[in-house]
Structures are given as structure tokens and as C-alpha cells.
């Protein structure tokens, strides 16, 4: 381990301004594909970058067979990708970048975004999600350990995390119960797996009623409930409304080829069973995340979390000063 005198101060490599989607709290980021400006959804749960088929056709990009099979909860699926010759993201310019075709046919047609940017491509940088300033910043991982919080704050939480295949997983505490959680910027609501809620905290839909402005959907086992607190190692969100529901990954069989979700040689085991067994207990959505400032120190496997501060980032308020000094 390097001594303090040998380590480097923070060095910012890139920054992009995020744009909130009205009424959802989701965030889009600007990206340029082959000279055409687009907006992509910032997604901390996607393994790969995705682009809509409509955008691929607009840019006249040829589709190729992909080793990835991507499905959505409505059983749309795809296994094709395109190569984009020139990609500009903030100050970063790259060539020949692979984008999977998104399975959801509505993306780029009825949505304000034309694809998704995955955190899985940022593992060579520290990722700084400043939701108060609506900025996504990228820092070099070569810095003094623990010296990353450059912004004013009152309470700081330092939380161990695992970043694997674009997912950012951590442990949180919900009403005193430890939970495995994933940060999910593609979801407007925080959700809790119904089965895990029953196993870990004895949840019953009959023990409470939904908050005002929310309704149960008993047919689909969807139960919005207000909890006392959600804690990130000291940074606490009071009285969050969390949607308790079944959470299933993978989408099951595709529309076109029913049964293709079965493991070869098995009549009972599905390809997504392992992913569902290993999935987080809950997903932290933008209803919670938008109130936080989260620095993902990839080399340290730690999250540095504070409350978010509205207004422009101190990085750009005082350009003459150097972060980390």
C-alpha cells in the first residue's frame, strides 16, 4: 500500500450533465453516435450498453448475432448487436463500440431516450453520481485511499460494495433488518422482493395498508408500504415508501420461441433460476437515489454516500480549485 505522500489527489477524467425525465425521476445522459446526438437512460443494472432498433435503423447500422441474450419482463427478447463507428460521451471519444439491441420495442419510439448506458463499461474509472447537481463524473482510480469526498457534507457513510457485470450491490438496513440491495437508476421506485420480505422480516400484506395515493394490486401481489427507515451505514432515509412485489429476472420464455428459457436437458430448471437465486433482496430506485450523492470507488470496493446538495457541483463552481485539495 502506498504511503500518503506517495498517492495522488483526485483527477477528474470526464463529466456529463444528466437530464431528469419528468415525473419519473429517471436520468438521461447525452451521447453522440456517428455524429447524431441522442439521449440514453443511465442504468446501473444493465450488464451491457443498449441501443433501440429504431436508432440502429436510423444510423443504418447492420445487426450482428450477439453472444448475449437479453430479455425484459414483458417477454421481449433480442440477441443482436450493432457496432457504432464514432461515439462521443462527454469529453471521451471512442471508436467501434458495441451496443446490444434493446429488447423493448418502445425504446426510441415512445420513450424520450434511445438506449441505455451501463455502468459496466466504467469499471476502469471511479463513478461519481451527483444527483443534486444532476452530474455524472468520472475520476481516475489512482488516488489516495479514502480521499474522495470533495464536496461539503455533514454525514458520510462508507459502505462496502461489490461491482460485478454493471451491478452495484451493497448491504443496507430496512427497519433494523439487513438487506442485500442493488442501486437501480432505471427504476423510479424502490422495490423489495416479496419472498425475501416474508422470509427476512415476516412481511404480511394484511399487517398494514398502503400509504395515501397508493393502491395494492393483490392480483399481481404488489403492495406499496411505508417503512420507518432505510439506512446506508449512517445516512438514513426516513419513512420511505417501498413497493413490495415479486422480482423476477430474465423475462422467462420469449414470445417467439416458448420453452427456450429451459436449461438444455432439463424440464424443470430455467436459465434465469440462478440469477434469481443470487439476486438482491431489494432495488434502490430513483425515489431514494435522487436525494443522495454517491461516489463509487471501484479500486477500493467502497461507496461514499452523503445527502445530495442542490445546485451546480463544486467542481464547476470553482474551476480554479482542484478537487481533493
Wavefront OBJ file of the C-alpha trace (Angstrom):
o trace
v 0.000 0.000 0.000
v 1.274 3.459 -0.884
v 2.005 5.947 1.864
v 0.044 9.218 1.902
v 3.000 11.140 0.448
v 3.155 8.716 -2.491
v -0.515 8.765 -3.514
v -2.210 11.159 -5.909
v -5.025 13.688 -5.444
v -8.317 13.229 -7.250
v -8.161 13.689 -11.013
v -11.388 14.099 -12.980
v -11.388 12.417 -16.395
v -14.871 13.194 -17.679
v -18.214 14.719 -16.729
v -21.668 14.732 -18.306
v -24.792 16.608 -17.299
v -27.773 14.393 -16.512
v -31.304 15.324 -17.582
v -34.250 14.167 -15.442
v -37.288 12.635 -17.096
v -40.421 14.427 -15.920
v -42.469 12.682 -13.227
v -40.292 9.561 -13.169
v -37.053 10.812 -11.607
v -35.041 8.728 -14.080
v -31.930 10.322 -15.580
v -30.816 10.582 -19.192
v -27.319 11.420 -20.417
v -26.268 12.902 -23.774
v -24.308 10.756 -26.216
v -23.350 11.205 -29.854
v -23.420 8.211 -32.219
v -21.840 8.673 -35.648
v -22.365 12.426 -35.373
v -26.040 12.177 -34.310
v -26.956 13.483 -30.848
v -29.005 11.092 -28.718
v -30.150 10.708 -25.117
v -29.630 7.430 -23.276
v -31.028 6.230 -19.949
v -28.379 5.953 -17.222
v -28.778 2.378 -15.983
v -26.814 0.893 -13.073
v -28.352 -2.574 -13.524
v -27.700 -3.243 -17.202
v -24.754 -5.516 -17.977
v -24.219 -4.013 -21.442
v -24.899 -0.829 -23.387
v -28.107 -0.966 -25.386
v -29.495 0.986 -28.334
v -33.000 0.962 -29.772
v -33.660 -0.799 -33.041
v -35.199 2.451 -34.315
v -31.921 4.289 -33.722
v -29.883 1.487 -35.288
v -32.052 1.696 -38.388
v -31.814 5.497 -38.450
v -27.997 5.259 -38.400
v -28.102 2.443 -40.985
v -26.170 0.064 -38.745
v -26.020 -3.636 -39.576
v -27.151 -6.047 -36.873
v -24.927 -8.989 -35.903
v -25.621 -12.102 -33.837
v -24.642 -11.500 -30.189
v -23.394 -13.862 -27.514
v -25.763 -12.041 -25.149
v -29.444 -12.931 -24.894
v -31.353 -10.034 -23.346
v -34.971 -10.249 -22.199
v -37.327 -7.819 -20.490
v -40.167 -8.577 -18.011
v -42.736 -8.425 -20.823
v -41.049 -11.358 -22.604
v -39.490 -9.310 -25.404
v -36.009 -10.542 -26.183
v -33.092 -9.954 -28.512
v -29.685 -11.457 -29.283
v -28.241 -8.974 -31.777
v -25.845 -6.040 -31.610
v -24.530 -3.194 -33.764
v -21.122 -1.534 -33.984
v -21.066 2.262 -33.816
v -18.040 3.750 -35.546
v -17.755 7.025 -33.619
v -19.052 7.556 -30.070
v -18.735 10.770 -28.050
v -19.677 10.754 -24.377
v -18.783 13.966 -22.590
v -15.116 14.634 -23.351
v -14.464 10.978 -24.222
v -14.316 9.941 -27.874
v -14.076 6.287 -28.855
v -14.479 4.139 -31.959
v -16.173 0.872 -32.879
v -18.251 0.444 -29.739
v -20.676 -2.461 -29.443
v -24.285 -1.771 -28.457
v -26.814 -4.541 -27.910
v -30.239 -4.020 -29.463
v -32.634 -3.329 -26.585
v -35.434 -5.913 -26.330
v -38.132 -3.346 -25.508
v -39.638 -2.155 -28.818
v -40.961 1.003 -27.126
v -37.440 2.370 -26.502
v -36.686 5.111 -29.014
v -40.302 5.112 -30.197
v -42.460 6.165 -27.239
v -39.677 6.890 -24.721
v -37.631 10.116 -24.529
v -34.401 8.060 -24.612
v -32.915 5.991 -27.430
v -30.910 3.436 -25.471
v -29.174 2.693 -22.175
v -25.687 3.393 -20.819
v -24.435 0.653 -18.487
v -22.141 1.201 -15.513
v -20.430 -2.000 -16.599
v -18.276 -0.020 -19.058
v -16.987 2.339 -16.356
v -15.083 -0.167 -14.202
v -11.744 1.428 -15.157
v -12.877 4.717 -13.534
v -14.375 5.821 -10.236
v -18.008 6.776 -10.818
v -19.395 9.867 -9.076
v -23.198 10.114 -9.120
v -24.046 13.654 -8.030
v -27.832 13.618 -8.271
v -28.197 17.007 -6.571
v -26.152 18.696 -9.288
v -27.503 16.272 -11.908
v -23.950 15.365 -12.922
v -22.193 12.106 -13.681
v -18.457 12.456 -13.086
v -15.590 10.060 -13.783
v -12.367 10.112 -11.779
v -9.084 8.275 -12.066
v -8.791 5.330 -9.673
v -5.216 6.439 -8.900
v -5.747 8.494 -5.750
v -5.184 8.424 -2.008
v -7.376 5.776 -0.414
v -10.438 7.283 1.216
v -9.694 10.820 -0.029
v -12.557 11.081 -2.489
v -15.265 13.180 -0.858
v -14.531 16.587 -2.379
v -17.945 18.151 -1.707
v -19.296 19.760 1.517
v -21.312 17.344 3.648
v -22.492 16.676 7.183
v -22.877 12.893 7.486
v -20.776 10.444 5.477
v -21.445 6.733 5.038
v -18.648 4.456 3.810
v -20.227 1.212 2.596
v -18.503 -1.904 1.193
v -19.824 -2.818 -2.230
v -19.464 -5.354 -4.993
v -19.476 -4.170 -8.592
v -19.991 -7.044 -10.979
v -21.330 -7.015 -14.548
v -22.567 -3.462 -14.158
v -24.451 -4.123 -10.898
v -23.578 -2.148 -7.759
v -24.523 -4.298 -4.749
v -24.331 -3.329 -1.075
v -25.871 -4.067 2.314
v -28.498 -1.712 3.724
v -30.726 -1.856 6.786
v -34.507 -1.650 6.438
v -36.331 -1.191 9.741
v -33.441 -2.927 11.514
v -33.182 -5.838 9.059
v -30.004 -6.203 6.933
v -30.826 -6.468 3.234
v -28.770 -7.092 0.123
v -29.546 -4.193 -2.174
v -28.694 -3.087 -5.702
v -28.598 0.519 -6.892
v -31.097 0.795 -9.741
v -31.176 4.095 -11.633
v -33.506 2.577 -14.244
v -36.353 2.240 -11.703
v -38.355 5.209 -10.473
v -39.449 3.280 -7.360
v -37.571 1.330 -4.703
v -38.757 -2.272 -4.662
v -38.461 -5.135 -2.178
v -38.707 -8.771 -3.206
v -41.932 -10.135 -1.700
v -40.493 -13.561 -0.917
v -37.408 -12.069 0.777
v -39.590 -9.634 2.755
v -41.614 -12.557 4.069
v -38.502 -14.595 4.928
v -36.373 -11.832 6.460
v -38.874 -9.571 8.201
v -42.086 -11.592 8.325
v -43.896 -9.265 5.946
v -47.631 -9.741 5.528
v -49.766 -7.550 3.252
v -52.510 -7.717 5.876
v -50.365 -6.139 8.605
v -50.583 -2.611 7.153
v -52.365 -0.600 4.499
v -50.817 1.277 1.568
v -49.981 4.968 2.067
v -52.292 7.614 0.640
v -52.075 7.978 -3.159
v -51.028 4.318 -3.443
v -53.112 1.207 -4.020
v -52.456 -2.509 -3.644
v -52.601 -4.770 -6.682
v -53.472 -8.041 -4.985
v -53.828 -9.948 -8.283
v -50.165 -9.280 -9.087
v -49.051 -9.304 -5.420
v -47.885 -5.660 -5.481
v -48.011 -3.923 -2.085
v -46.710 -0.356 -1.585
v -45.834 0.160 2.084
v -44.281 2.911 4.174
v -41.328 1.767 6.287
v -39.710 3.564 9.231
v -36.189 3.952 7.854
v -33.730 2.795 5.228
v -30.133 3.160 6.377
v -26.824 3.248 4.473
v -24.314 2.867 7.338
v -25.365 6.136 8.976
v -27.025 8.042 6.126
v -30.705 7.359 6.751
v -33.798 7.880 4.614
v -36.800 8.349 6.883
v -40.261 6.939 6.124
v -39.589 5.646 2.588
v -42.426 4.190 0.525
v -41.215 0.867 -0.874
v -43.104 -1.354 -3.304
v -43.122 -4.950 -2.071
v -43.626 -7.288 -5.021
v -42.276 -10.388 -6.731
v -38.997 -9.570 -8.510
v -38.174 -11.922 -11.360
v -35.190 -11.515 -13.677
v -34.734 -12.725 -17.220
v -38.257 -12.414 -18.562
v -38.889 -16.154 -18.951
v -39.575 -17.714 -22.360
v -39.585 -15.405 -25.359
v -42.742 -14.579 -27.285
v -41.478 -16.213 -30.468
v -39.948 -19.412 -29.041
v -41.750 -20.648 -25.902
v -39.646 -23.046 -23.833
v -36.322 -21.508 -24.846
v -35.732 -20.429 -21.263
v -35.219 -24.038 -20.091
v -31.725 -25.312 -19.332
v -30.748 -27.886 -22.017
v -31.508 -31.400 -20.769
v -33.832 -30.155 -18.012
v -37.603 -29.926 -17.924
v -37.703 -28.001 -14.667
v -34.664 -25.704 -14.386
v -34.827 -22.356 -16.166
v -31.833 -20.392 -17.414
v -32.763 -17.474 -15.153
v -33.144 -19.530 -11.953
v -29.557 -18.968 -10.823
v -29.778 -15.217 -11.446
v -32.972 -15.034 -9.418
v -31.498 -17.058 -6.534
v -28.447 -14.780 -6.410
v -30.344 -11.515 -6.925
v -30.502 -8.732 -4.343
v -33.322 -8.572 -1.803
v -34.252 -5.062 -2.902
v -33.558 -2.476 -5.593
v -32.889 1.114 -4.551
v -34.715 3.262 -7.105
v -34.515 6.920 -8.035
v -37.139 7.937 -5.469
v -34.338 7.361 -2.902
v -31.200 7.844 -5.013
v -32.092 11.355 -6.179
v -31.619 12.534 -2.573
v -28.064 11.140 -2.380
v -24.561 11.843 -3.638
v -22.727 8.558 -4.234
v -19.055 8.136 -5.106
v -18.229 4.630 -6.358
v -14.559 3.934 -5.550
v -14.039 0.919 -7.794
v -10.461 0.224 -6.685
v -11.477 0.282 -3.010
v -14.783 -1.596 -3.487
v -16.482 1.090 -1.406
v -19.313 3.574 -1.759
v -19.029 7.039 -0.204
v -22.564 8.302 0.409
v -23.901 11.639 1.651
v -27.083 13.607 1.230
v -27.267 15.384 -2.114
v -26.913 19.164 -2.311
v -28.944 21.022 -4.956
v -27.259 23.317 -7.442
v -24.123 23.048 -9.538
v -21.252 20.865 -8.382
v -18.378 22.499 -6.518
v -16.200 21.027 -9.262
v -17.581 23.565 -11.695
v -18.476 26.407 -9.347
v -14.794 26.987 -8.625
v -12.863 25.805 -11.639
v -9.643 27.257 -10.247
v -9.635 24.952 -7.243
v -8.558 21.331 -7.527
v -10.787 18.524 -6.096
v -9.182 16.610 -3.310
v -7.041 19.523 -2.188
l 1 2 3 4 5 6 7 8 9 10 11 12 13 14 15 16 17 18 19 20 21 22 23 24 25 26 27 28 29 30 31 32 33 34 35 36 37 38 39 40 41 42 43 44 45 46 47 48 49 50 51 52 53 54 55 56 57 58 59 60 61 62 63 64 65 66 67 68 69 70 71 72 73 74 75 76 77 78 79 80 81 82 83 84 85 86 87 88 89 90 91 92 93 94 95 96 97 98 99 100 101 102 103 104 105 106 107 108 109 110 111 112 113 114 115 116 117 118 119 120 121 122 123 124 125 126 127 128 129 130 131 132 133 134 135 136 137 138 139 140 141 142 143 144 145 146 147 148 149 150 151 152 153 154 155 156 157 158 159 160 161 162 163 164 165 166 167 168 169 170 171 172 173 174 175 176 177 178 179 180 181 182 183 184 185 186 187 188 189 190 191 192 193 194 195 196 197 198 199 200 201 202 203 204 205 206 207 208 209 210 211 212 213 214 215 216 217 218 219 220 221 222 223 224 225 226 227 228 229 230 231 232 233 234 235 236 237 238 239 240 241 242 243 244 245 246 247 248 249 250 251 252 253 254 255 256 257 258 259 260 261 262 263 264 265 266 267 268 269 270 271 272 273 274 275 276 277 278 279 280 281 282 283 284 285 286 287 288 289 290 291 292 293 294 295 296 297 298 299 300 301 302 303 304 305 306 307 308 309 310 311 312 313 314 315 316 317 318 319 320 321 322 323 324 325
